[in-house]
C-alpha cells in the first residue's frame, strides 16, 4: 500500500509541476481598490486560491470543533455539582 501511495503522490506532483510549467505566462493585471498589484503567473493564482481555500476550511473546522468541545465541557460541569448536592441531601 505504501508503494501505491508513493506512486500516487509522485503522479500528483508531476501533474502540479506540468500545470505550473504550462501556465507560467503572466496572467492578467491584478487590481485591488484601483491599486495595481502587478502580474502573476496563472499557476500562482490557482495554487494560491487552493491553499487559501484549504486553510480557510481547516480554520473553520478547527473553530467549530473547539466550540463543540467547549459546549460539551460546559454541559458536564453543571451536572457534577448537582450530583454532589443530591448525595449530601
ABEGO torsion letter per residue (X at the ends): XAAAAAAAAAAAAAAAAAAAAAAABBBBBBBBGGBBAEBBBAAAAAAAAAAAAAAAAAAAAAAAAAAAAAAAAAAAAAAAAAAAAAAAX
